[in-house]
């Protein structure tokens, strides 16, 4: 194994986080029980915030960035994993309090690992990444709530051209739901239709402040935007419906009222991907393996080298990234 390798790290520079490339050795890695040789990572909105410094994501410096990784176990002090096992890590504080996946090697705790499903290659798993895995958690949450039914009612996906949204549209359409996609980019309309969206709405119509109770339309929704958009979704959800909220691309505030909840029994389902228990993780990956269209996955994702991350981070924070970006950590 190579003793030295390149990593994208975040360091403290005059009291501010600054991202850049650094050469590390295996001895620099944390003393966790499993050494993984990383094949691929991926780019998420949270990664963009961490690298650009526009969000205080890394809370312990220095930090190897990257909240996802897929690769092969090379060494293990845990009985649960052995050399040669193909694995995935999503979340668990990677890039926040634990060193992440933007490096050729990572030492991780055994309980963080999920076995790579036979249905996917490591590259495909990172084309899904935390964004796609979060979308699957949202779909499971809505189905568990029990008010969405295939072919009946509309299920809205906000931020639909992004990583979470693209996967959510594809999964929901594959399961027979009538999916409406919200986007502010006209050039993504054909793309979203190809993923299975049966209708489109302009995100501007959802981002303007409106009444606390509006015309009922959505039987359920997956929201990665937050703020006024989420408040409007709740106000437009049908009696007994639910919204699965997993992001804050539009803001962390929620300028709404309790009226949709107490007059229409609308549920706001919070979905966290970082600390989700193992059973939820395995169920989400099983949903992806069973229902995510591989042609859609190929259309959603593109490959980029590790060296391109600084610019890619700027692009994703600016809303210029469509779908998913897989990061080849060897380049």
PyMOL commands that set and color helices and strands:
alter all, ss='L'
color gray80, all
select helices_A, chain A and resi 26-28+45-52+110-112+122-145+163-174+186-195+204-207+227-236+259-263+278-291+294-300+306-317
alter helices_A, ss='H'
color red, helices_A
select strands_A, chain A and resi 4-13+16-25+34-43+63-64+68-76+86-90+105-108+114-115+154-157+178-183+199-202+218-223+237-245+267-270+301-305+324-328
alter strands_A, ss='S'
color yellow, strands_A
deselect
rebuild
show_as cartoon
